[in-house]
């Protein structure tokens, strides 16, 4: 069994189980409603925006806010709950904790596959689902490309930011699933860890710290520039390091369990 065999098996489980379909349908329906509200707001302000020399366009008022609403509700004036914080941990919770609870994890160990291959296979399958989810979300503003002007550079930067975000959240979810004894515990731990990464900056700013280590550790510090169209190598490296660290911890935990078994 190879990494891609583990990936195919996990993908089959994601698409066979009702959880993935229910989450996909409900979240895409809510995102479509958000897009309608954003589009209505843009159309209502279009006459006033036309009189401004550097007014925000469709990308600033509908395209990027729709993508950013997956995590950062602050970019949207309607105050919706962040979806990715809930969706990713729920999908990732059973990747390894579910195998452990069902007693099927020793079967994967028995194939002779390494811990790295098992973790990467699970992670790549989860990323395939999330990228499809993101692509369907991105299709909403792209469906109006023929009728409006799209800032392709800014939309591409925001899309890159969301890909890096989902990759990091998926890695954290898999790592929590590797350490947890039950899927519910893995989901709870994943949500709390991401909330900590998102809210740590608020505490630092309230204490008057704006350029310290705590600010650098905060997730919004690196995501918000990408959503504004500013692509920085430092921000990309931060997401890559976070993803690699989470996957490395998951591999180490699975390897230790495999040795004990």
N, C-alpha and C positions, 0 to 999 in steps of 0.2 A: 504494500500500500504506500503510495507517495503522498506528498503534500497536496497535490491537486486531487487525488482521490478523496482525501479528508475534506477538501473544499467542496467537491461535488456532493459528498454525503451530507455535509452540513447545509449546503444550498437546498438540497432536496427536502431536508427537514424544515427549513425556513419556509419553503413554498407549499409544503404539505400541511403544516400546522396552521390552524386558523388565526393564531396570534398575529403573524406577519400580515396576513390579508386584512384583518380587522384594523390593525394599526395603520397600514397603508391607506385603506379606504377612508378612515375617519380623519387622519391628518391631512390627506390631500384635499378632502372636502373642506376642511377648515381653512387650509391655505388658499383654496379657490375663493372662498368667501372673503378672506383678507385681501386678495388681489382685486376683487370687485370693489371693495371699500377704498383701497388705495387708488384704483383707476378712477372711481367716482370723485375722489378728492382732487386728483390731478385735473380732471376735466372741469370741475367747478372753479378751479383757480387759474385755468389756462389763460383767460382774458387778462387778468391782472398780471400774470407772470410774463405775458408777451410785452408788457410795457417796461419791464426791468432789463437792464443791459446784460446782466449775467445771472439770469434766473435759472433755477433748477429745472431740468427737463424730465422726461418720462423715466429715464434710468434712475435719476436721483429720487423721484417721488413714488415710483411704483416698483421698478425692477430690483434695485438693491435693497429697499426696505422689505420686500417679500422674502428675499434670501436671508437677510439678517434677522428676520423674525423667527427663524428656526432656533435662534438662541437668544439674541439681544432684543428684548421687547422695547428697549429704550429708543430704538430707531423708528418705532411706529407709534403714532399718536393715539392708538386705540387701546393700548395696555393689555395685549393678549399674553397668555402664558407661553413660555418658551417650550417648544415641542421637542427639540433634540435632547434636552435634559431628561425627558421621560422615555422617548422612543428608543434611544440607543441602549440605556441600561436594561430595558425590558427585553429587547432582542438579544442582548449579550448575556443575560443572566443564566441561560441554560446551556451555553456553549460548553462549559466544563463542569460547572456545579450540577447541571442536569444529568450529565453522563455519570458523575460520581454518585448522585442520588439514586439513579436507576441501576447502578452496578455494571454499566457498560464500559466504563473507563478502562478497567483491566483488559477488555477485549481489544481496545486500541493499542494498549501496551503490548499485548500478545502478538500483534502483527509485526513487531520488530521495528516499528516506526519510531523515530527519535522524538523527544519532547518538543524540539524546535519545529519539526514538521507538523505535529499535532496542533500546536498553538497557532502556527502560521496558516494552516489549513482552515481552522475555525475563524481566524481573523479575516482572511481573504474572502471567505463566504459572507461574513457579516458586512464587509466593505462593499461587496457586489450588490447586496440588497440596498445599502445606504446610498450608493452612487446612483442606482436606479431611482430611488426616492428623490434624490436631488435633481436628477435629470428631468423627471416629471414635473417637479416644482419649477425648474428653469424654463420648461416648455411654455408656461403660462405667459410670461412677458415676451418670450420669443415669438409667440403666436401673433403678436401685433407689430412685428418688425417691418412688415410691408406697409403699415399705416402710420408709423411714427418714427422719429429719429432715436436711435439707440446709441449710447456711448459704449461702444464695444470694449474699449480698454478698461473702463471702470467696471463694467459688468463682468469682464474676464477676471479682474483682480478680486472682485467680491466672490465669484465662483471659486477661485483658487483658495480664498480664505475659508469658504465653507467646506471644501474638500479636505483641507488640512484640519479643520475643526472636527469633522466627522471621523477622520482617521484617528485623531487623538482620543476622542470620546470612545470609539470602538476599542482601541487598545486598552484604555482604562477599564472598560466594561469586561473585556476578556480577562484582564489581570484580576479584577475583583471576583470573577467567576472561578478563576483558578484557585483562589485562596478560600472561597466561601464553601460552607458545607451544604448550603441550600440556595436555590436560585433566588428566593426572595431576599435573602441576606446579601447576595451579590448585587441585586438591583438597588437595594437601599444604600449599600456602600458606594456604588458607582454614582448615584445621584448626589450623595453628600460630598464626595470628593470633588465633583465638578462644581457644585455650589460653592465649595470652599475656594476653588481656583477663581471663580467668578466674583466672589464677595470680598476676597482678601484685600483688594484694592480700595474698597470703600472704607475699611478700617484705617488703612494707611493715610488716605486723603483726609479723613476726619481728624487724624493726628498731625496733619500738616506735612506729611511725607509724600512727595510727588515724584521723586526720581531715585528712590532707593531700591534695594534688593527686593523688597516686598512688592513694589510696583512692577518690577521685571518678572516676578513669578506669576503675577495675575494674568489670567487668560485674556480679558478684554484689552489689556495693553497691547497685545500682539494681533488681536483680531480686528479691532476697530480701524487701524490704518488700512488694512486690506479692504475693508468695506467702504472706505473712502476713496479707494483707487490707488493707494500708495503701497507699492510692493517693495518690501525690504528683506534683504537676505537674513538679517538678524531675526525677524519675525518668523520666517520660514524655518530657520534652524531651530528656533524655540519649539515649534510644533513637532519637528522631526525628532528632537531630543526627547520630548515628552512621550511621543509614540514609541520610540525605541526603548526608553526606560520601562514603560509599562509592559511591553512585550517581553523584555528581558526578565522582568520579575515573574511574569507568567510562566515563561520557559523554565526558569529555575525552580519554581514551585512544582510544576508538573514533573520535571526531571527527578526531584527529590522524592516525590510520591511514587514514581516508577521504580526507583531504586529500592524503596522500602517494600514494594509489592513483589 
